Amino acid sequence: MEVLFDPARQAAPNGAAPGGPDPVSEGNQQTFMQDVIQGSREVPILVDFWATWCGPCKTLTPALEKVVRSAGGRVRLVKIDIDRNKQLVAQLTQMGLPLQSVPTVVAFWQGQIADMFQGALPESEVKKFVEGLLKTAGGQMPTADLLAEARQAAEQGDHQGAIEIFGALIEQEPENADAFAGIARSLMALGEEEQALEVVNNVPAKIADHAEINSVRSALELAAEGRLAREKFGEYEARLAADANDHAARIDLAVALNSADERDKAVDQLIEAIKRDRAWNDEAARKQLVKFFEAWGFSDPASVAGRRKLSSVLFR
């Protein structure tokens, strides 16, 4: 069998910006106007005010450098040692910047202060800060572009192309749950469910319980259950014709309908089971319905409509 995606081959990025000059530089009071004020008229500029004696700076600065370099030149970082640039610090303090405490990171855009934070943030929060700054400037991270491109390819049926783009995204962000989930879903669309299962079973531990990963797991489980259920479709219908309160048959029929991509009909069968006996088998019908929503994605139109129907039953 051809291996369409091998998570073990996905290497972590080396942190360098892909092409072009390094977006991370050392600044001082002589270069501040050129590097920061003028530079921010081209791209957003982060200024990292730090000191050699500052313990938290040793944690924050590497995270800043990594996130900025991953932005591919769409944002730059200028590092300024406050002890070597006391005159500049004094001038900026007079302007209201709280530089008495470091680390302090100030974002500039179009020659003006756009945002700031103090203290050492984890890399994930630094990334959110930079994403917010780029949004203010009318842009986004390159990884967001890749994710949109991969999803578009999948929607157009180019699943092999989507897998390649999702893989490129993982090379830049090795813990991107959306990318791993996207690869698994494209593999499922190509009929490679074993490889899809291997992908979700080998995601980084940090994202093992991410909602997107759990969604794919549910979809894989439903696909396997659905194949078995489809073989007995007629049996379930006959059992229900004989006994409308055969809740096990109704739930199995819903699984078969889902496997046939009859989502609305699958929902209706489970809603009917809940109406007849909500508590049956530890609320099995409701739990099966929630599993459908998880597998489809909670924003899927069938999930939205199904949740509305479920609410009308549970809260009437």
Secondary structure, 3 states (H helix, E strand, C coil): CCCCCCHHHCCCCCCCCCCCCCCEEECCCCCHHHHHHHHHHCCCEEEEEECCCCHHHHHHHHHHHHHHHHCCCCCEEEEEECCCCHHHHHHHHHCCCCCCCCCEEEEEECCEEEEEEECCCCHHHHHHHHHHHHHHCCCCCHHHHHHHHHHHHHHCCCHHHHHHHHHHHHHHCCCCHHHHHHHHHHHHHCCCHHHHHHHHHCCCHHHCCCHHHHHHHHHHHHHHHHHHHHCCHHHHHHHHHHCCCCHHHHHHHHHHHHHCCCHHHHHHHHHHHHHHCCCHHHHHHHHHHHHHHHHHCCCCHHHHHHHHHHHHHHCC
